């Protein structure tokens, strides 16, 4: 008869408990695929760091041309996989273009997700004419950052 059958139930319990603890330790020791990074405001975004060293939550100023077209850059939103920031072009209060200024691209998987999510989010924003858009399946963090940055741009434009 096998050693772990009827004659040694305590050994079976001990081995099961040890395997469970080992599995939990291994599971809890998993790390995200990229380490978190500190977001810094770029000079091109038109922001200055706040006293705490974090990026300012004030969106960059809007640029205006003679035709009534304005471009507004939203806040940089720090997501789990990297920063997301959008720039909105408005003509007479209507969204005519949405451009992703930054999105997660640290590794091939981030690039793949951004390459299919950003165009879908752009189409949604142009169709909805607001930040009330659906998230892209499989890109929930990027979608959330996109919507929050878009909303900050629209808020700063007064829409």
RANORMO-V181347 format. One record per backbone hydrogen bond with DSSP energy under -1.0 kcal/mol. NH is the residue of the N-H (numbers start at 1). CO is the residue of the C=O. E is the energy in kcal/mol with one decimal. If there is no record, write none. Layout:
BEGIN
nh = [NH NH]
co = [CO CO]
e = [E E]
END
This chain:
BEGIN
nh = [5 12 13 14 15 16 17 18 19 20 21 22 23 24 25 26 27 28 29 30 45 46 50 53 63 65 68 70 71 72 74 77 79 84 85 87 88 89 90 91 92 94 96 97 99 101 102 111 112 113 114 115 116 117 118 121 122 123 124 125 126 127 128 129 133 139 143 144 145 146 147 148 149 150 151 152 153 154 155 156 157 158 159]
co = [2 8 9 10 11 12 13 14 15 16 17 18 19 20 21 22 23 24 25 27 42 43 54 50 71 69 65 90 63 88 86 84 82 77 102 99 72 97 70 94 68 91 89 89 87 85 85 107 108 109 110 111 112 113 114 117 118 119 120 121 122 123 124 125 131 136 139 140 141 142 143 144 145 146 147 148 149 150 151 152 153 155 154]
e = [-1.4 -1.4 -2.1 -2.4 -2.6 -2.3 -2.4 -2.4 -2.4 -2.2 -2.4 -2.4 -2.4 -2.3 -2.4 -2.3 -2.4 -2.6 -1.1 -1.1 -1.3 -1.4 -2.4 -1.8 -1.9 -1.9 -1.5 -3.0 -1.7 -3.0 -3.0 -3.2 -1.6 -2.2 -2.3 -3.0 -3.5 -2.9 -3.6 -2.6 -1.4 -1.5 -2.9 -1.4 -3.0 -2.1 -1.7 -2.3 -2.3 -2.5 -2.8 -2.3 -1.2 -2.5 -2.1 -2.8 -2.4 -2.3 -2.3 -2.5 -2.4 -2.2 -2.8 -2.1 -1.8 -2.1 -2.9 -2.4 -2.4 -2.6 -2.6 -2.3 -2.4 -2.6 -2.5 -1.9 -2.0 -2.4 -2.6 -2.1 -1.4 -1.1 -2.8]
END
